[in-house]
Amino acid sequence: MRETHATAFPVTLHRGEREAILLAETLRSDVLLIDEQIGRTIALSRNLPLSGTLGVLERADTIGLIANFPEVLKQLKASGFFIAESLERQLLQRNRVRRGAK
């Protein structure tokens, strides 16, 4: 996809993220999967619905596709994926509520 002046992005945005945003706009996608903060900010400014890795994992847990959500988060972090401590606490609390424990 070629960028025009109307679709120009900041230089700091990775090419793959630019392409994903342009494709999501072209296809009028239901959701754009993107994790990088700059890409998320730009996608939101363009009114694109989005989710990231954690949103996908939480949804999978909600519909019963993940047996041990805390362990999945632990493994994700061990792989180098950054999760802010406050967000991790929120995710784990929501998981406990989903599982019926408080």
C-alpha positions as CSV (number, residue, x, y, z in Angstrom):
1,M,0.0,0.0,0.0
2,R,1.5,3.4,-1.0
3,E,1.3,6.3,1.4
4,T,0.0,9.5,0.1
5,H,0.1,12.9,1.9
6,A,-3.3,12.2,3.4
7,T,-2.1,8.8,4.8
8,A,1.3,10.0,6.0
9,F,2.5,8.8,9.4
10,P,5.2,9.9,11.8
11,V,8.6,8.5,11.0
12,T,8.6,6.8,14.4
13,L,5.8,4.4,13.3
14,H,7.1,1.1,12.1
15,R,6.3,0.2,8.5
16,G,4.3,-2.8,9.5
17,E,2.1,-0.8,11.9
18,R,1.6,1.8,9.1
19,E,0.5,-0.9,6.7
20,A,-1.8,-2.5,9.3
21,I,-3.5,0.8,10.1
22,L,-4.0,1.6,6.4
23,L,-5.3,-1.9,5.7
24,A,-7.7,-1.7,8.7
25,E,-9.0,1.6,7.3
26,T,-9.4,0.2,3.8
27,L,-11.2,-2.9,4.9
28,R,-13.2,-1.1,7.6
29,S,-12.0,-3.9,10.0
30,D,-13.9,-4.9,13.1
31,V,-10.7,-4.6,15.1
32,L,-7.0,-3.8,14.6
33,L,-4.6,-5.9,16.7
34,I,-1.7,-3.7,17.7
35,D,0.4,-3.5,20.9
36,E,2.8,-0.6,20.4
37,Q,1.7,2.6,22.1
38,I,2.5,4.9,19.2
39,G,0.6,2.7,16.8
40,R,-2.3,2.4,19.2
41,T,-2.5,6.2,19.7
42,I,-2.5,6.8,15.9
43,A,-5.1,4.1,15.3
44,L,-7.3,5.6,18.0
45,S,-6.9,9.1,16.5
46,R,-8.1,7.6,13.2
47,N,-11.2,6.1,15.0
48,L,-10.1,2.5,14.5
49,P,-11.4,-0.1,17.0
50,L,-8.4,-1.9,18.4
51,S,-7.2,-4.6,20.8
52,G,-3.8,-5.8,21.8
53,T,-2.3,-9.1,22.9
54,L,-3.7,-8.8,26.4
55,G,-7.2,-8.0,25.2
56,V,-7.1,-11.1,23.0
57,L,-5.9,-13.2,25.8
58,E,-8.5,-11.8,28.2
59,R,-11.2,-12.5,25.7
60,A,-10.0,-16.0,25.2
61,D,-10.1,-16.5,28.9
62,T,-13.6,-15.1,29.1
63,I,-14.9,-17.6,26.6
64,G,-13.1,-20.5,28.2
65,L,-10.2,-21.1,25.8
66,I,-7.5,-20.5,28.5
67,A,-7.3,-22.9,31.5
68,N,-4.8,-20.9,33.5
69,F,-4.8,-17.2,32.7
70,P,-2.3,-16.2,35.5
71,E,0.2,-18.7,34.1
72,V,-0.3,-17.4,30.5
73,L,0.5,-13.9,31.8
74,K,3.5,-15.2,33.6
75,Q,4.8,-17.0,30.5
76,L,4.2,-13.9,28.4
77,K,6.2,-11.7,30.7
78,A,9.0,-14.3,30.8
79,S,9.2,-14.0,27.0
80,G,10.0,-10.3,27.3
81,F,6.5,-8.9,26.9
82,F,6.0,-5.8,29.1
83,I,2.9,-5.6,31.2
84,A,2.6,-2.7,33.6
85,E,2.2,-3.9,37.2
86,S,-1.1,-2.0,37.7
87,L,-2.5,-3.5,34.4
88,E,-1.4,-7.0,35.5
89,R,-3.2,-6.6,38.8
90,Q,-6.4,-5.5,37.0
91,L,-6.2,-8.4,34.6
92,L,-5.7,-10.9,37.4
93,Q,-8.5,-9.4,39.5
94,R,-10.9,-9.6,36.5
95,N,-9.8,-13.2,36.0
96,R,-10.6,-14.0,39.7
97,V,-14.0,-12.5,39.3
98,R,-14.6,-14.5,36.1
99,R,-13.6,-17.6,38.0
100,G,-15.9,-16.8,40.9
101,A,-13.2,-16.0,43.4
102,K,-12.6,-12.6,45.0
